[in-house]
């Protein structure tokens, strides 16, 4: 390990470490949340609280149907988390085949995801990779968390603090433009993983690196790799 190597690597989860679930599964979970409050929403309002939900989206939808944002969002997050866990049990959400590359990195590792903390806790325990990471940060099931998720730096900075590392010596790895922006805003170098589902994804802020697989991270000069005998 040289003085020029990174001190840590922090990963996004969905689309990087574990595969995405079909959007229809998440949309069904959102629709079930409305049903639990005896609300028959317009289809576009179900879409607004399915993925990529902003604070304004939540406020607008809850105001339209006279719902408590706190109660609605807590149930929506719980329902979405259960749907993803069920998808894991059905074999529809799994680890990527190149996951071993993560274990091979000889640095402290962390995770920052916009998914629910409860979902991450289940995934990492189920797939027995929780011991690989020094810190794992997901969202709390509160409306306030929507303003703190990427591209905001809140959870990235919490991960850096937990790992006790400086941002300028950390690599942040993700598969969306929000990952690149959040990592850059926090002061990290960034790696964009162009998985098949991101072939046409536009990343306007150039990442430090662009790779197609996690294996390619092991070829970066600043990423030290464990020897085979140490794994």
C-alpha positions in Angstrom: 0.0 0.0 0.0 1.4 3.4 -1.0 0.7 6.9 0.3 -1.3 7.5 -2.9 -3.8 4.8 -2.3 -7.4 5.6 -1.1 -8.1 5.3 2.5 -11.6 3.8 1.9 -14.2 2.9 -0.7 -17.9 3.6 -0.3 -20.5 1.9 -2.4 -24.1 2.6 -3.4 -26.1 -0.7 -3.1 -28.9 -1.1 -5.6 -27.6 -1.5 -9.1 -24.0 -1.8 -7.7 -23.8 -4.6 -5.1 -27.3 -6.0 -5.5 -29.6 -6.1 -8.6 -32.5 -3.8 -8.9 -36.1 -5.1 -8.4 -38.6 -4.6 -11.2 -40.2 -1.2 -10.9 -43.7 -2.9 -11.0 -42.9 -4.5 -7.6 -42.2 -1.1 -6.0 -45.3 0.4 -7.7 -47.5 -2.3 -6.3 -46.1 -1.6 -2.9 -46.9 2.1 -3.3 -50.5 1.3 -4.4 -50.9 -1.0 -1.4 -49.9 1.8 0.9 -52.7 4.0 -0.5 -55.1 1.1 -0.1 -54.2 0.8 3.5 -55.5 4.3 4.0 -58.7 3.6 2.0 -57.5 5.9 -0.8 -58.1 5.3 -4.5 -55.3 7.4 -6.0 -54.8 8.6 -9.6 -52.2 6.4 -11.3 -49.8 9.3 -11.7 -49.9 9.8 -7.9 -48.9 6.2 -7.4 -46.0 6.8 -9.7 -44.9 9.9 -7.8 -44.4 7.9 -4.6 -42.9 4.8 -6.2 -39.2 5.7 -6.8 -37.1 8.8 -6.8 -39.6 10.5 -4.4 -38.9 14.2 -3.5 -40.2 16.0 -0.5 -42.4 18.0 -2.8 -43.8 14.8 -4.3 -44.8 13.5 -0.9 -46.2 16.8 0.3 -48.3 17.2 -2.9 -49.7 13.7 -2.8 -50.5 13.7 0.9 -52.1 17.1 0.7 -54.3 15.9 -2.2 -55.7 12.9 -0.2 -55.6 14.5 3.3 -53.0 12.1 4.5 -50.3 12.5 7.2 -47.0 12.6 5.4 -45.3 10.9 8.4 -47.8 8.1 8.7 -48.1 7.6 4.9 -44.3 7.6 4.3 -43.6 5.2 7.2 -46.0 2.7 5.8 -44.9 3.2 2.3 -41.3 2.5 3.3 -42.3 -0.6 5.3 -44.4 -1.9 2.4 -41.6 -1.3 -0.1 -39.0 -2.9 2.1 -41.2 -6.1 2.5 -41.7 -6.2 -1.2 -38.0 -6.2 -1.8 -37.4 -8.8 0.8 -40.0 -11.0 -0.8 -38.2 -10.5 -4.2 -35.0 -11.7 -2.6 -36.7 -14.9 -1.3 -38.0 -15.4 -4.9 -34.5 -15.0 -6.3 -35.4 -11.8 -8.1 -33.0 -9.6 -6.2 -29.5 -11.0 -5.8 -25.9 -10.1 -5.5 -24.1 -9.3 -8.7 -21.7 -12.0 -10.0 -18.7 -9.6 -9.5 -19.4 -9.1 -5.8 -16.2 -10.9 -4.9 -14.3 -7.9 -6.2 -15.6 -5.9 -3.2 -14.2 -8.4 -0.7 -10.8 -8.3 -2.5 -10.4 -4.6 -1.8 -7.8 -4.1 1.0 -9.4 -1.0 2.5 -12.2 0.0 4.9 -15.5 -0.2 3.1 -18.9 1.5 3.5 -22.3 1.7 1.9 -24.5 4.7 1.3 -27.9 3.9 -0.2 -31.2 5.8 -0.7 -33.0 2.6 0.0 -34.4 1.9 3.5 -32.1 1.0 6.3 -34.3 -2.0 7.1 -33.9 -3.3 3.6 -30.1 -2.9 3.7 -29.9 -4.7 7.1 -31.9 -7.6 5.7 -29.9 -7.8 2.4 -26.4 -7.8 4.0 -27.4 -10.3 6.6 -29.2 -12.6 4.1 -26.3 -12.6 1.7 -23.7 -12.8 4.5 -21.7 -9.7 3.4 -22.4 -7.5 6.4 -19.0 -8.2 7.9 -17.3 -6.7 4.8 -18.4 -3.2 5.6 -17.5 -0.9 8.4 -20.6 1.2 8.0 -23.9 0.9 6.1 -26.2 3.9 5.8 -29.7 3.8 4.4 -32.7 6.1 4.8 -34.8 6.3 7.9 -38.6 5.9 7.2 -39.3 9.6 7.6 -40.3 12.4 5.2 -37.2 14.3 6.3 -34.9 11.6 4.9 -36.1 12.5 1.4 -34.3 15.8 1.5 -31.1 14.1 2.8 -30.7 11.4 0.3 -28.3 11.6 -2.7 -27.5 13.9 -4.4 -27.4 15.5 -1.0 -24.2 14.6 0.9 -25.7 13.9 4.3 -25.4 10.1 4.3 -22.1 10.2 2.4 -20.7 12.4 5.1 -22.1 10.2 7.8 -20.3 7.2 6.3 -17.0 9.1 6.0 -17.3 10.1 9.7 -18.1 6.5 10.7 -15.0 5.2 8.8 -12.9 8.1 10.1 -11.5 9.0 6.7 -11.1 12.1 4.7 -13.3 12.7 1.6 -10.4 13.5 -0.7 -8.9 10.1 0.0 -12.2 8.1 -0.5 -13.6 6.6 -3.7 -17.4 6.6 -4.0 -18.9 4.0 -6.4 -22.4 4.2 -7.8 -24.5 3.6 -10.9 -26.5 6.9 -11.2 -25.8 10.5 -11.7 -27.0 11.2 -8.2 -24.2 9.0 -6.9 -21.6 10.9 -8.9 -22.9 14.2 -7.8 -23.2 13.3 -4.1 -19.7 11.8 -4.1 -18.3 14.8 -5.8 -20.1 17.3 -3.6 -18.7 15.5 -0.6 -15.2 15.8 -1.9 -14.7 12.1 -3.0 -13.4 10.7 -6.2 -16.2 8.9 -8.0 -16.5 5.7 -10.1 -19.6 5.2 -12.2 -20.5 1.6 -12.9 -22.2 1.4 -16.3 -24.2 -1.8 -15.7 -26.4 -3.0 -18.6 -29.4 -1.2 -17.1 -27.4 2.0 -17.2 -26.2 1.8 -20.9 -28.1 5.0 -21.8 -27.9 6.7 -18.4 -26.6 10.3 -18.7 -24.0 11.4 -16.2 -23.5 15.1 -16.9 -20.8 15.5 -14.2 -17.8 13.4 -15.3 -16.9 10.8 -12.8 -13.2 10.2 -11.9 -13.6 6.7 -13.4 -16.1 4.9 -15.5 -16.2 1.1 -15.3 -18.5 -1.7 -16.5 -17.9 -4.1 -13.6 -16.7 -4.1 -10.1 -13.7 -6.2 -11.1 -12.3 -3.2 -13.0 -12.0 -1.3 -9.7 -9.2 -3.8 -8.7 -7.1 -2.5 -11.6 -7.1 1.1 -10.3 -3.7 2.2 -9.0 -5.2 3.8 -5.9 -7.2 0.6 -4.9 -5.0 -1.9 -3.1 -6.1 -5.6 -3.4 -5.8 -8.4 -0.9 -3.6 -11.4 -1.9 -5.5 -14.6 -2.7 -4.0 -16.2 0.4 -5.4 -13.4 2.6 -9.0 -14.0 1.4 
